[in-house]
Amino acid sequence: MQNRTLNGGLPRVLLLSLCILAGQEVHANDREVSLGGNTTLTWYGQLHFANQSFDDGAETTSTFVDVSSSNSRFGFYLRGQSPVSFQFETGLGFRPSTKTSQTNTPDFWNWSKKDLRQVQLIYEGSVGTFRFGQGSMSNDGVAELDLAETAIVAKSNLKELYGSYLFRDRTGALTTVDIGSTFDNFDNGRRFRLRYDSNAISGFSFAAAYGVEVLTSGVDDRFYDFALNYANRFNHLEIEATLGTAYTDLSAGGDLREAVGSISIFDHRTGLNATFAMGKDQSGGGQYLWSKLGWNADLIAVGTTKLAVEGFWGSDYETSGSRSRMWGVSVVQDFDQQRIEAYAGYKRFSYDDAGPAAYMDADAWQIGARWRF
């Protein structure tokens, strides 16, 4: 078995620098600046890097990445006396985990307009909240509820973690079948859109959005989605649930239809938690069930220790009758004073279909840290 390490020395230096830098506390009041006239600017951000390894059965590729599931970013809010505020948020353009593979190592830094996440006006009123501009559609995150707060390493959106990595067949040859196309969770993304969120009534709320793509040229599709959300707490038991559906009117003709949902349950008395997500491409592009069981405990004084096991069961991706399987284990350690979450996670992927190729199982490891400021 070959072993290939990419940029091996640099990741260690940068990760060490990140931890040293993160040791400096940033207080909430330090992030708010008065601009006069009752207008304030509140800034925020995070750095999130990991050493990511993928063993495809014949070769191990190790790369230092910015983790796309919660990438490094910077943003701010402008607020005044009116109910209208402005939000700006951008990714920082570091090497994304979702585009890294055995055959592609993106530049360590390459910011582009596609890194813009939120550029929007927000109106908050008695009838609900309206958002206009680049930002999350109402189904963004519908498949990714996480009361356990371990989604930085264990979440249903496997495409954001390892999406471009390729399976090998039993002859040792790389195929064109990748993780992203065989483990899609159908979670919607961000568009230039008009979005409405209702106020919560007895824990229930509703969201809807209509959007277009402005950051990628040549995409003239139209996007619609709707979501029903629920959040409540009963003594020590907290529950969040959401169910959404998304439609894409294709400019070339036809449409895409997806239905997704997730539920997360957390017992604050014991720290035990469970999260489930499921989704289906109703246009015939696959379906899945993903689950995560965990335990959060204050084992050491620095912060909560979080353990998680997860599994993904999918079918009909790429071709009818295919099977996608994943299981994984993870641990996250909070460092509350420094606002650091350090973690390690392991996943095993398998895929098979009715075609002539037989695919090797793949193993993936991720060791990283996120610092919020």
Buried (B, 14 or more C-beta within 10 A) or exposed (E): EEEEEEBEEEBEEBBEEBBEEBEEEBEEEEBBEEEEEEBBBBBBBBBBBBBBBBBBBBBBBBBBBBBBBBBBBBBBBBBEEEEBBBBBBBBBBBBBBBBBBBEEBBEBEEEEEEBBBBBBBBBBEEEBBBBBBBBBBBBBBBBBBBBBBBBBBBBBBBBBBBBBBBBBBEEEEBBEBBBBBBBBBBBBBBBBBBBBBBEBEEEEBBBBBBBEBBBEEEEEBBBBBBBBBBBEEEEEEBBBBBBBBBBBEEEEEEEBBBBBBBBBBBBBEEBBBBBBBBBBBBEEBBBBBBBBBBBBEEEEEBBBBBBBBBBBBBBBBBEEEBBBBBBBBBBBBBBEEBBBBBBBBBBBBBBBBEBEBEBBBBBBBBBBBBBBB
